[in-house]
Amino acid sequence: MKRVLRELDCCVCYEALRDPVYLHGCGHSVCLNCARVMLASDDLSVTCPLDKSKTYFSLSPNGDVVMPLNRPVMAIYEAVDVHLRYCEVCERRLVAMVCSFDQLRLCELCAKRHKATRHMRSHLVYCAASQSLCPEHHRRTLWMCFTEGRLLCCECGDFGELHRLCQVVTLAKARTRLLGMLRRAERKAAGLLELAKGTAELSELPVSLQRQSLELRSLRQSLARGPSAWVAAFRHCLEISRCQQAVARTVQVQARSRTV
């Protein structure tokens, strides 16, 4: 069954086929939205990413491109959709956890074994209920854009064309990067706290810096809730970093005034 489900994945977005379009030039199928993105405007053709063969489509009397749907594949997917609820490893127990590194859907027992494996200890396994979906396309999020501070699915930005100049990383790398940001902010807050304690004019800063340290620690713990909490943690960390920059400038000004 796992092999059947793999065959029902789109060869463009690697997600489950949604409204599959039949490419009669080679016999493969792709999602309808994927076919629209790959459609060449000059000859109304779609090049299959697997065997590079071209499939030509025609225009309807209304001027729309006619893309025939693969009805048998749609029926097969609906028949086996129930198996997506089961663990991809044991295929017996219901899905409870998701690995952010390889996007495996696991039951609780297989998730514990997955984390116990030596070369998989760094993988983040989070609750499947917290797995976020793209609000625009209702598809599973696969990447995070640090430039815009948002999660991306396979259809966001025309398959990455609108994010070519952005800092887009996979979810596994996004978690590592967020952990690094939060830990650097914690170290900076601790350093500023030591500087502010020796300055009488900055008597209120230690309290705010201690509050920032607690907030950063709670944000670091919130990453275990999955990608749905990562965007909020990233934006909050940026706000705290801006406050720390302002505090650092204030401390430097006070230090210069004392030396003068």
C-alpha beads as a LAMMPS data file, in Angstrom:
LAMMPS data file: protein, C-alpha beads

260 atoms
259 bonds

1 atom types
1 bond types

-500.0 500.0 xlo xhi
-500.0 500.0 ylo yhi
-500.0 500.0 zlo zhi

Masses

1 110.0

Atoms # bond

1 1 1 0.000 0.000 0.000
2 1 1 2.879 2.337 0.735
3 1 1 4.181 1.817 -2.792
4 1 1 0.712 2.526 -4.239
5 1 1 0.492 5.786 -2.301
6 1 1 3.939 6.762 -3.581
7 1 1 2.760 6.236 -7.144
8 1 1 -0.161 8.600 -6.453
9 1 1 2.192 11.488 -5.671
10 1 1 2.624 14.296 -8.177
11 1 1 6.062 14.278 -9.826
12 1 1 6.196 18.089 -9.665
13 1 1 5.165 19.052 -6.132
14 1 1 5.658 15.592 -4.549
15 1 1 2.289 15.909 -2.830
16 1 1 -0.746 13.679 -3.265
17 1 1 -2.286 14.215 -6.711
18 1 1 -5.009 16.842 -6.592
19 1 1 -7.267 16.913 -9.671
20 1 1 -4.758 14.851 -11.707
21 1 1 -4.298 15.890 -15.340
22 1 1 -3.533 13.083 -17.788
23 1 1 -0.437 13.711 -19.912
24 1 1 -1.291 11.633 -22.985
25 1 1 2.190 12.179 -24.419
26 1 1 3.744 9.837 -21.847
27 1 1 0.914 8.524 -19.656
28 1 1 1.924 10.257 -16.423
29 1 1 -0.315 12.512 -14.354
30 1 1 0.330 15.796 -12.549
31 1 1 -1.821 18.069 -10.407
32 1 1 -4.040 20.496 -12.251
33 1 1 -2.341 23.518 -10.659
34 1 1 1.090 22.038 -11.468
35 1 1 0.071 21.609 -15.109
36 1 1 -1.133 25.222 -15.258
37 1 1 2.188 26.463 -13.888
38 1 1 4.222 24.377 -16.378
39 1 1 2.004 25.220 -19.360
40 1 1 3.986 26.875 -22.156
41 1 1 2.042 29.832 -23.502
42 1 1 3.502 29.639 -27.012
43 1 1 2.438 26.099 -27.979
44 1 1 0.108 25.124 -25.071
45 1 1 2.352 22.198 -24.109
46 1 1 3.417 20.677 -20.802
47 1 1 6.802 18.949 -20.515
48 1 1 6.733 15.924 -18.222
49 1 1 9.484 16.257 -15.568
50 1 1 10.057 12.476 -15.577
51 1 1 10.726 11.658 -19.243
52 1 1 10.778 15.183 -20.783
53 1 1 8.058 14.275 -23.302
54 1 1 5.640 17.000 -24.378
55 1 1 1.863 16.893 -24.167
56 1 1 -0.064 19.415 -26.234
57 1 1 -3.434 20.759 -25.171
58 1 1 -6.124 22.579 -27.131
59 1 1 -8.347 25.569 -26.483
60 1 1 -12.061 25.337 -25.801
61 1 1 -14.560 27.604 -27.631
62 1 1 -14.430 29.855 -24.564
63 1 1 -10.663 30.263 -24.915
64 1 1 -9.755 28.085 -21.925
65 1 1 -7.088 25.384 -22.093
66 1 1 -8.690 21.931 -22.037
67 1 1 -6.834 19.683 -19.582
68 1 1 -8.506 16.269 -19.237
69 1 1 -8.580 14.894 -15.712
70 1 1 -7.448 11.364 -14.981
71 1 1 -10.689 10.025 -13.487
72 1 1 -9.412 6.486 -12.732
73 1 1 -6.511 7.882 -10.690
74 1 1 -8.937 10.092 -8.768
75 1 1 -11.093 7.059 -7.964
76 1 1 -8.064 5.021 -6.844
77 1 1 -6.847 7.822 -4.575
78 1 1 -10.259 8.153 -2.929
79 1 1 -10.261 4.381 -2.317
80 1 1 -6.855 4.318 -0.592
81 1 1 -7.137 7.694 1.145
82 1 1 -8.135 5.991 4.372
83 1 1 -4.656 4.415 4.585
84 1 1 -3.076 7.877 4.921
85 1 1 -4.346 7.862 8.482
86 1 1 -2.026 4.991 9.413
87 1 1 1.673 5.013 10.306
88 1 1 3.964 4.877 7.272
89 1 1 6.360 2.492 9.045
90 1 1 4.237 -0.162 10.719
91 1 1 1.037 0.567 8.716
92 1 1 -1.045 -0.733 11.649
93 1 1 -1.457 2.096 14.148
94 1 1 -2.965 5.539 13.586
95 1 1 -0.718 8.521 12.840
96 1 1 0.118 10.565 15.919
97 1 1 3.470 12.230 15.162
98 1 1 5.259 13.782 12.172
99 1 1 9.033 14.014 11.585
100 1 1 9.942 17.471 10.278
101 1 1 13.146 16.225 8.622
102 1 1 11.780 13.550 6.264
103 1 1 8.034 14.266 6.687
104 1 1 7.306 10.726 7.888
105 1 1 3.887 10.234 9.489
106 1 1 4.368 7.945 12.477
107 1 1 2.456 6.382 15.331
108 1 1 3.653 7.028 18.882
109 1 1 5.641 3.778 19.126
110 1 1 7.407 4.233 15.768
111 1 1 8.101 7.870 16.647
112 1 1 9.948 6.762 19.807
113 1 1 11.981 4.262 17.790
114 1 1 12.650 6.929 15.166
115 1 1 14.058 9.294 17.787
116 1 1 16.047 6.502 19.439
117 1 1 18.007 5.798 16.253
118 1 1 21.474 7.329 16.548
119 1 1 21.562 9.248 13.241
120 1 1 17.967 10.474 13.714
121 1 1 18.261 11.963 17.197
122 1 1 18.483 15.469 15.760
123 1 1 15.156 15.048 13.930
124 1 1 12.242 17.027 15.342
125 1 1 9.149 14.863 15.828
126 1 1 6.003 16.805 16.677
127 1 1 2.313 16.089 17.106
128 1 1 0.448 15.489 13.845
129 1 1 -2.430 17.647 15.063
130 1 1 -0.102 20.664 15.101
131 1 1 1.008 20.135 11.498
132 1 1 0.196 23.391 9.760
133 1 1 -1.519 23.726 6.419
134 1 1 -1.084 26.583 3.995
135 1 1 -4.117 28.890 4.505
136 1 1 -4.169 29.777 0.805
137 1 1 -3.755 26.371 -0.856
138 1 1 -4.684 24.067 2.056
139 1 1 -1.602 21.943 1.479
140 1 1 1.062 20.745 3.892
141 1 1 3.788 23.303 4.554
142 1 1 7.259 22.136 3.538
143 1 1 9.487 25.230 3.833
144 1 1 9.832 28.438 5.827
145 1 1 10.705 31.820 4.327
146 1 1 12.773 33.860 6.788
147 1 1 12.561 36.968 4.602
148 1 1 8.768 37.214 4.813
149 1 1 8.386 35.230 8.026
150 1 1 5.898 32.649 6.744
151 1 1 5.497 28.972 5.989
152 1 1 5.312 27.816 2.374
153 1 1 3.652 24.879 0.678
154 1 1 4.544 23.449 -2.729
155 1 1 2.242 25.914 -4.539
156 1 1 3.226 29.124 -2.748
157 1 1 4.853 31.670 -5.021
158 1 1 4.490 29.631 -8.229
159 1 1 6.686 26.815 -6.872
160 1 1 9.353 29.141 -5.521
161 1 1 9.596 31.607 -8.405
162 1 1 8.426 34.489 -6.200
163 1 1 10.841 33.481 -3.415
164 1 1 14.045 33.083 -5.389
165 1 1 15.637 36.064 -3.612
166 1 1 14.289 35.060 -0.187
167 1 1 15.915 32.964 2.514
168 1 1 13.847 29.787 2.117
169 1 1 14.893 26.653 4.033
170 1 1 13.330 23.294 4.797
171 1 1 11.425 22.804 8.048
172 1 1 14.283 20.806 9.580
173 1 1 16.791 23.593 8.844
174 1 1 14.248 26.220 9.918
175 1 1 14.025 24.711 13.398
176 1 1 17.824 24.629 13.715
177 1 1 18.052 28.230 12.556
178 1 1 15.338 29.366 14.959
179 1 1 17.062 27.623 17.862
180 1 1 20.282 29.438 16.984
181 1 1 18.503 32.798 16.832
182 1 1 16.819 32.287 20.204
183 1 1 20.014 31.111 21.913
184 1 1 22.007 34.074 20.564
185 1 1 19.269 36.428 21.796
186 1 1 19.404 34.764 25.240
187 1 1 23.185 35.203 25.429
188 1 1 22.876 38.833 24.372
189 1 1 20.190 39.463 27.000
190 1 1 22.465 37.964 29.651
191 1 1 25.374 40.154 28.541
192 1 1 23.258 43.302 28.547
193 1 1 21.928 42.370 31.979
194 1 1 25.465 42.342 33.388
195 1 1 26.206 45.736 31.837
196 1 1 22.942 47.289 33.044
197 1 1 23.384 46.116 36.640
198 1 1 26.431 48.328 37.067
199 1 1 24.638 51.429 35.772
200 1 1 22.493 53.319 38.246
201 1 1 20.784 55.340 35.519
202 1 1 19.440 52.101 33.993
203 1 1 17.697 50.713 37.073
204 1 1 14.635 49.546 35.117
205 1 1 16.534 47.633 32.440
206 1 1 17.468 44.528 34.489
207 1 1 13.788 43.723 35.052
208 1 1 12.932 44.034 31.356
209 1 1 16.003 42.019 30.339
210 1 1 15.096 39.243 32.761
211 1 1 11.595 39.243 31.281
212 1 1 13.118 38.936 27.811
213 1 1 15.183 35.935 28.932
214 1 1 12.061 34.198 30.221
215 1 1 10.193 34.963 26.996
216 1 1 13.062 33.616 24.882
217 1 1 13.189 30.436 26.952
218 1 1 9.444 29.904 26.523
219 1 1 9.765 30.566 22.775
220 1 1 12.500 27.930 22.559
221 1 1 10.213 25.451 24.295
222 1 1 7.300 26.355 22.004
223 1 1 9.226 25.065 18.959
224 1 1 8.276 21.551 20.067
225 1 1 4.663 22.322 19.113
226 1 1 5.548 22.165 15.426
227 1 1 5.764 24.606 12.494
228 1 1 2.494 26.290 13.408
229 1 1 4.282 27.958 16.362
230 1 1 7.551 28.727 14.552
231 1 1 6.380 31.828 12.695
232 1 1 5.146 33.470 15.914
233 1 1 8.429 32.575 17.641
234 1 1 10.439 34.020 14.742
235 1 1 8.539 37.333 14.740
236 1 1 8.701 37.640 18.512
237 1 1 12.440 36.972 18.422
238 1 1 12.884 39.748 15.851
239 1 1 11.035 42.199 18.129
240 1 1 13.200 41.226 21.093
241 1 1 16.352 41.624 18.973
242 1 1 15.298 45.158 18.018
243 1 1 14.732 45.992 21.700
244 1 1 18.155 44.585 22.559
245 1 1 19.785 46.773 19.914
246 1 1 18.103 49.841 21.436
247 1 1 19.215 48.774 24.928
248 1 1 22.787 48.240 23.705
249 1 1 22.873 51.768 22.261
250 1 1 21.527 53.191 25.535
251 1 1 24.150 51.327 27.567
252 1 1 26.919 52.576 25.270
253 1 1 25.689 56.185 25.607
254 1 1 25.615 55.907 29.408
255 1 1 29.110 54.390 29.439
256 1 1 30.479 57.218 27.305
257 1 1 28.858 59.851 29.520
258 1 1 30.494 58.347 32.621
259 1 1 33.922 58.326 31.031
260 1 1 33.530 61.963 29.986

Bonds

1 1 1 2
2 1 2 3
3 1 3 4
4 1 4 5
5 1 5 6
6 1 6 7
7 1 7 8
8 1 8 9
9 1 9 10
10 1 10 11
11 1 11 12
12 1 12 13
13 1 13 14
14 1 14 15
15 1 15 16
16 1 16 17
17 1 17 18
18 1 18 19
19 1 19 20
20 1 20 21
21 1 21 22
22 1 22 23
23 1 23 24
24 1 24 25
25 1 25 26
26 1 26 27
27 1 27 28
28 1 28 29
29 1 29 30
30 1 30 31
31 1 31 32
32 1 32 33
33 1 33 34
34 1 34 35
35 1 35 36
36 1 36 37
37 1 37 38
38 1 38 39
39 1 39 40
40 1 40 41
41 1 41 42
42 1 42 43
43 1 43 44
44 1 44 45
45 1 45 46
46 1 46 47
47 1 47 48
48 1 48 49
49 1 49 50
50 1 50 51
51 1 51 52
52 1 52 53
53 1 53 54
54 1 54 55
55 1 55 56
56 1 56 57
57 1 57 58
58 1 58 59
59 1 59 60
60 1 60 61
61 1 61 62
62 1 62 63
63 1 63 64
64 1 64 65
65 1 65 66
66 1 66 67
67 1 67 68
68 1 68 69
69 1 69 70
70 1 70 71
71 1 71 72
72 1 72 73
73 1 73 74
74 1 74 75
75 1 75 76
76 1 76 77
77 1 77 78
78 1 78 79
79 1 79 80
80 1 80 81
81 1 81 82
82 1 82 83
83 1 83 84
84 1 84 85
85 1 85 86
86 1 86 87
87 1 87 88
88 1 88 89
89 1 89 90
90 1 90 91
91 1 91 92
92 1 92 93
93 1 93 94
94 1 94 95
95 1 95 96
96 1 96 97
97 1 97 98
98 1 98 99
99 1 99 100
100 1 100 101
101 1 101 102
102 1 102 103
103 1 103 104
104 1 104 105
105 1 105 106
106 1 106 107
107 1 107 108
108 1 108 109
109 1 109 110
110 1 110 111
111 1 111 112
112 1 112 113
113 1 113 114
114 1 114 115
115 1 115 116
116 1 116 117
117 1 117 118
118 1 118 119
119 1 119 120
120 1 120 121
121 1 121 122
122 1 122 123
123 1 123 124
124 1 124 125
125 1 125 126
126 1 126 127
127 1 127 128
128 1 128 129
129 1 129 130
130 1 130 131
131 1 131 132
132 1 132 133
133 1 133 134
134 1 134 135
135 1 135 136
136 1 136 137
137 1 137 138
138 1 138 139
139 1 139 140
140 1 140 141
141 1 141 142
142 1 142 143
143 1 143 144
144 1 144 145
145 1 145 146
146 1 146 147
147 1 147 148
148 1 148 149
149 1 149 150
150 1 150 151
151 1 151 152
152 1 152 153
153 1 153 154
154 1 154 155
155 1 155 156
156 1 156 157
157 1 157 158
158 1 158 159
159 1 159 160
160 1 160 161
161 1 161 162
162 1 162 163
163 1 163 164
164 1 164 165
165 1 165 166
166 1 166 167
167 1 167 168
168 1 168 169
169 1 169 170
170 1 170 171
171 1 171 172
172 1 172 173
173 1 173 174
174 1 174 175
175 1 175 176
176 1 176 177
177 1 177 178
178 1 178 179
179 1 179 180
180 1 180 181
181 1 181 182
182 1 182 183
183 1 183 184
184 1 184 185
185 1 185 186
186 1 186 187
187 1 187 188
188 1 188 189
189 1 189 190
190 1 190 191
191 1 191 192
192 1 192 193
193 1 193 194
194 1 194 195
195 1 195 196
196 1 196 197
197 1 197 198
198 1 198 199
199 1 199 200
200 1 200 201
201 1 201 202
202 1 202 203
203 1 203 204
204 1 204 205
205 1 205 206
206 1 206 207
207 1 207 208
208 1 208 209
209 1 209 210
210 1 210 211
211 1 211 212
212 1 212 213
213 1 213 214
214 1 214 215
215 1 215 216
216 1 216 217
217 1 217 218
218 1 218 219
219 1 219 220
220 1 220 221
221 1 221 222
222 1 222 223
223 1 223 224
224 1 224 225
225 1 225 226
226 1 226 227
227 1 227 228
228 1 228 229
229 1 229 230
230 1 230 231
231 1 231 232
232 1 232 233
233 1 233 234
234 1 234 235
235 1 235 236
236 1 236 237
237 1 237 238
238 1 238 239
239 1 239 240
240 1 240 241
241 1 241 242
242 1 242 243
243 1 243 244
244 1 244 245
245 1 245 246
246 1 246 247
247 1 247 248
248 1 248 249
249 1 249 250
250 1 250 251
251 1 251 252
252 1 252 253
253 1 253 254
254 1 254 255
255 1 255 256
256 1 256 257
257 1 257 258
258 1 258 259
259 1 259 260
